[in-house]
Amino acid sequence: MLVTGDSAASHSFGGFEFRSLAVPSRGSSEIALWTVDVPEGGDGTPHSASKEEVFYVLSGSVTIQGQTAGPGDVIVVPANTELSLTGGPARVLVATSVGIKGTLADGQTITPPWSL
């Protein structure tokens, strides 16, 4: 199945823009892959994820868990580890497993719509 970039579903959350690439609604059964555009001065909501996440910076720079990454850099975040994505402007490719759930700092659990 071919998913073209311009056909990817777009979701906004907290000023960040997510584009679903390989997710169950687009034919993926095990891997979830999306991009996130981080606005300049982006300050993401602190959360943890139920699955390991791999962040590959395509452009710009971001900070995750106190580690700043630029184009071509990768940050791996283990499952159930609190993180927030800050910095920008940047575009980041995120890879994880299907079925990921996020837990916000207030304890609320969400299924990110860009992962479905």
Salt bridges, closest charged atoms under 4 A:
ASP37 OD1 - ARG91 NE 2.56
